[in-house]
């Protein structure tokens, strides 16, 4: 008995000109829509951050890296955050929040320690340490403004690239010779 081998031949997959053209058109439309949306979102992000900074009305102090400037853009936000940290370190003797004790001995007007009825020093919350919470909140808010500007700029750049890609796809679609 002889075995016969039969070959199964499948037709090659052909893509019609309509499908090729439709795929490029769909890719172009998606790239253009996402691109324009990204540019619009990035522009809104920059405007919103700027608007919120203007409402605060903050000006950098004379000893800042960018002195006596309205805090509006990422550079003035950085300068303000930097000077807040510098002033806070000066106020706390160069110590950060985590390096300071939670409580310090209470003293009277003469600078003498206050003792309780057992002769032990009375401890009170460390106000210098607590002031770091305000400084940290302010510098964090300024840092978020800087990040907002950076992400908005990136959204605009990516959006512009997608818009360009969409137009290139349309150009290729219009110039392609479909067989």
N, C-alpha and C positions, 0 to 999 in steps of 0.2 A: 504494500500500500504506500502509495506516494502521497505525501502531504503537500498541499498547494498553499502557497503564501499569497495572500492578496493584499495589495497595498491600498490603504485608504487615503485618498487624495482629497484634501479639503481645499476649497477655493480660497485664494488669498483674500484677506479682508480689504475691501476697497472702501474708501471714504469718498462720499460724493462731494462735488464742489459746494453744494449747499451746506453740508455739515462743516466743511473746512471753513467756509466763509462765516457761518453762524458761530463757530467756536471763537474765532478771532473777534467777531463783533461782541459776543458776550464778555470775553476777557477785557476788551476795551471799555465796555460800559461799566463793568465792575471796578476796574482801575480808576476810571474817571470819577465815578460816584464816591468811592472810598477816598480818593485823592482830594476832591473838593470838600468832602466832609472833614477830612483831617486838617486841611488848611483853615476851614471855618472854625473848627474846634480849637486849634492852636491860637488863632487870632483872638477868639473869645477869651481863652485862658490868659493871654497877655493883657488884654483890655481889663478883665476882671481884677487881676492882681494889681495892675496900675491903679485902677479906681479905688480899691480897698486901701492901698498905701496912701493915696491922696487924702482920703477921708480921715486917716489917722493924724495927718499933719505933723509928722515927726521930722526934725532936722538934726543932722549929726552935730555933735559938739565940736568945739574948736580944736580939740586934741585928737580927733579921729583921723584916720588915714585919708579920708575925703572930708575935709573940714567944712562945717557950716553949709551943708548941702541938704536939700529936701530929699527924704528917703522915698524913692520912687522905683528905681530899677534895681537889678541884681547887684550891681557894684556898690551902690549906696546902702543897700540892705546888708551886704557883707560888712561894710565899714561900720555900720551901726552895731551889728552883732559883735564884731571884734572889740569895739570900744566898751560895750557893756561888760564883756568878759574881762577886759583889762581893768576897768574900774572896780569890778567885783573882787578881783584878785587883790587889788590894792587895799580894798576895804577889809579883806579877811586875812591880810598878812601873807598872801601868796598861796593860801590853802583853798582847795576845792571842797565842795560839800561833803564828800565821803571822807575827807581827811580831818574833819573837825568833829569835836565831841558833841553829843546831842545836848548835854547839859553842862552848865558852868556854874561856879559858885556865885551866889548872890552877894552883892556888896552894898554898903550904905553910901551916903553922899560923900563921906570922907574917904571912901575906897577901902574900908575895912570889911572883912568877911562877916556876914550875918550868920549867927549861930542859932540853932533851935534850942528847945528846953533841955535837951540831952548834951548840949555842947558840940554838936556836929554841925558842919557847914550846911546851909540851906542851898540846894541846887535848883536852878531855874533853866528853862529852855534857852539854848544858845541862839540869840537873835541874829548874830552874824551868819550862822549856818542857815537859819531860816530864810535870810535874804537871798540865798542862792536859788531858792525855789522861784522867786520872781525873776531873777536874772535868767534862769534856765528857760522859763516860760517865754520870755521876750526873745531870747536868741533862737529858740525853737521856732517861734512864729516867723521870725525873719528868715531863717533857713528854709522853711516851707515856701516862703515867697520866692526865694532863689530857685528852689527846685521847680516851682510852678513855671517860672520863666524858662528854665532849661527844658522841661518837658513840652511846653508850648512851642518852643523853637524847634524841637525835634519833630513834633507833629507837623509843623509847617514844612519842614524839609522833606519828610517822608511823603507828605501829601503832594508836594511839588514833583517829587520823583514818580509818584503814581500817576499824576496827571500827564507827565511826559510819556510814561509807559503807555498809557491809554491812547494818546495821540499817535504814538509809534505803531501800536497795534492797528489802529484805524488806517494808517498810511500803508502798512504792509497788506492789509486786507484789500485796499483799493488798488494797489499796484501788483498784487500777486496774479500770476498766470495760473489759473486753475485748469487742470486737465480732466 
